[in-house]
Amino acid sequence: MHCVHRRRVIAAFSIAALVATACGGDDSDSSSTATDPSTGDGASSTAATSALTTGGEEPTDSTAGKATAVEPTTIEAWEALWAEEREAIVERIIDNGWGRSADGTTVTGPEGFSIDLSACIAGWNDTQGLTDTSIKIGYVLPQSGPVAAAAGLAKAEDAIFRHQADLGGFTDSEGRTRTVELITRDDGYDPARTIPLVDELIVSTGVFAVQTSGTPQTLRTYDKINQYCVPQPMTGSGHSGMGDPVEHPWTTNASFSYVTEAIIWATFIEERLDELGGTAKVAFLKLNNEGGATWENAFKAYLADSPHRDDIEVRYEAHEPSAATITEQMTTLAAFNPDFFFIASTGTPCPQAVTEAAQNGMKDSDAYLFLSSTCKATGAVNRDQVGDASDGWWSAGGGTKDLASASFDDDPWIVAARQWITDAGHDYKEPIMNLAVTYGWTIQQALLIGGELPGGLTRSNFMLALRSLDMTNPHNLPGIKFNMNGNADAFLLEGSDISQWDAAQQAWIEQDIVDLSGRTPNCAWDQATASCR
């Protein structure tokens, strides 16, 4: 395996023109090559290039969000920083007169953000799910099946909410102090099961907010959730349709965009063509659903406009979410004799790919093997799953610190988060915890900000807080920003590390940092055409 012996900040990609065609869509031809520029919706993308800036530890673009050059050295200092940042967000909202209108029909926010509350379902209540002492949040996520590891998402959130309770709870401007009651439901990663469970939580249980996990699960439910005017925060999907503040203002996420990730992969290939003699063969295994299609079509669209498109040949294979194994697909890809391998999937297929590659020779013959950010989040490389077969694998992993890595033993946030998770009765070494603590921390901050707004904590104030969020996320690697800005920027996380797994250390070793804050275009997802409008 090859290794990058430098740390680099990639300052910008020109991806705005790409996303209209690269943000997703189904493509039934799983064995096509990259010389077929189809993006699944019959349209072609305009030219896309990347601007790579080497050197320096901080992003060169200082206009999109903020990055803390020196991180706090104690958890108390972190808490003080967040308090200052929350205060600035509250002040910005109040100074601009954003929030619910006097007649109660509209919510306004940054950059033209607006919600028409008169369109909410009859009987809608801005404080549904709140009592004087509790905040009911529902969470529908896999706790069984091929993505059962996702159950850790709720565990880490539970730990964060319990920590806030220990700090005194969520006290709002109306003088009420509450704690979060997290109510979970298991959909087994089956969208057909997600729908009635969401209905139950909204209609029967009457939750304040409802979370979903996974792309198909969210796309099947977010229309109804938005019609009911119920917050749907941290959806557990990097699909472009999560960034739609106009048609789906109640839905947000904090995941790394699959489009951005696919473009990073393609750029990584381009940069290494010379060392491979000027040409490359790429094996690409995707999950056969909307998420997998998003990765694939963004990758295809980028390569279709690349000056190296004739130098890169790609073999695409797909696996069903419920498939017991991926041996057939991996055997087909191994016979292709690729130089690069990418898996765009999640859950059980991820460690299976690592094991299969070790057995079919790809581990030894391929120059670079990549796991998706979602594979990284579910721990596909850990020794207890694959032994040392994952040594040298790569990932553009979404820029998070690793709770289980000894390299962060002196990080005050990591030390504190580990303790909170342990105190809540959970194991911080569960791989999904790295994503989960970001979700929990984000909801925690938005609840605190929403509670400080006029009228105290309400559904609309909670969403206004999320759409105005601009804070220093302690679980992000330094240099990766975390912000949204109303209708102008609907993605909290647009940065990533590019890292390589070291089996001896059982840790991801950071090689590059990518910063694209504010550069991922919004996407009004059309499910009929499987494309952004």
Sequence and secondary structure as in RCSB ss.txt:
>XXXX:A:sequence
MHCVHRRRVIAAFSIAALVATACGGDDSDSSSTATDPSTGDGASSTAATSALTTGGEEPTDSTAGKATAVEPTTI
EAWEALWAEEREAIVERIIDNGWGRSADGTTVTGPEGFSIDLSACIAGWNDTQGLTDTSIKIGYVLPQSGPVAAA
AGLAKAEDAIFRHQADLGGFTDSEGRTRTVELITRDDGYDPARTIPLVDELIVSTGVFAVQTSGTPQTLRTYDKI
NQYCVPQPMTGSGHSGMGDPVEHPWTTNASFSYVTEAIIWATFIEERLDELGGTAKVAFLKLNNEGGATWENAFK
AYLADSPHRDDIEVRYEAHEPSAATITEQMTTLAAFNPDFFFIASTGTPCPQAVTEAAQNGMKDSDAYLFLSSTC
KATGAVNRDQVGDASDGWWSAGGGTKDLASASFDDDPWIVAARQWITDAGHDYKEPIMNLAVTYGWTIQQALLIG
GELPGGLTRSNFMLALRSLDMTNPHNLPGIKFNMNGNADAFLLEGSDISQWDAAQQAWIEQDIVDLSGRTPNCAW
DQATASCR
>XXXX:A:secstr
     S EEE EE  HHHHHHHS      TT  TTS   SSS       EE   S SS S  SSS   SS  SSH
HHHHHHHHHHHHHHHHHHHHTT EE TTSSEEE GGG EEEGGGS TT  TTTTB SSEEEEEEEE SSSTTGGG
GHHHHHHHHHHHHHHHTT EE TTS EEEEEEEEEE TT HHHHHHHHHIIIIII  SEEEE SHHHHHHHHHHH
HHTT  B   S   GGG  TTT TTB   S  HHHHHHHHHHHHHHTTGGGTS EEEEEEEESSHHHHHHHHHHH
HHHHTSTTGGGEEEEEEEE TT S  HHHHHHHHHT  SEEEEE  STHHHHHHHHHHHHSHHHH SEEEE HHH
HHTTTT HHHHTTTTTT EE   SB  TT GGGTT HHHHHHHHHHHHTT  TTSTTHHHHHHHHHHHHHHHHHH
HHSTT S HHHHHHHHHT B   TTB TT  BB BTTTB  SB EEEEEEEETTTTEEEEEEEEE TT S    E
ETTTTEE 
